Amino acid sequence: MENNSLIQNQDNKGIITLITVIAILVPLVVAVLLFMPSKIDVASEWVFFLPHLNAVINTAATVALIMALVFIKQNNIALHRAAMTVAFGLGAVFLVSYVIYHAAAESTVFGGEGWIRPVYYFILISHIILAAIALFPILLAYYYGYTDQRAKHRKIVKFAYPIWLYVTVTGVLVYLMISPYYNF
């Protein structure tokens, strides 16, 4: 039993190191793509559909996260795992789509005026900050859940879940607020 715990701790250290590297690299890559002086030419206009797809993905991820909470409250671990796996998969697809779009297209400028402008920027800035820090606890929570380390999973989920839910919901809000200003 003691040997098993030692092996699991060694495995955890390696995975946590990998999770840490991913959680640092992804926001850095996104930042580079957002601020690079010239965009990548993908020889097509199809990338302009991606913000709309991303909003659908974020909406579906929000639904999956809420369903996962409902399922765990009902003590239905199998459906909870399934819903979280769907949310995790949607998050991965979103990230790829987001990176492709921002590598190929200029960011849209928000054109709203008056009271809506500071509201939009508050939502956007809080979304960006939390999205940048969310990946580490999300990956850690998913790993602990996947490997059935329930005590560790519960501990990290207290932070990861509300951040992830906020990021998916505000992602849709930001899209809805900026979509009238898309130039395509």
PyMOL commands that set and color helices and strands:
alter all, ss='L'
color gray80, all
select helices_A, chain A and resi 2-35+46-73+77-104+116-146+150-181
alter helices_A, ss='H'
color red, helices_A
deselect
rebuild
show_as cartoon
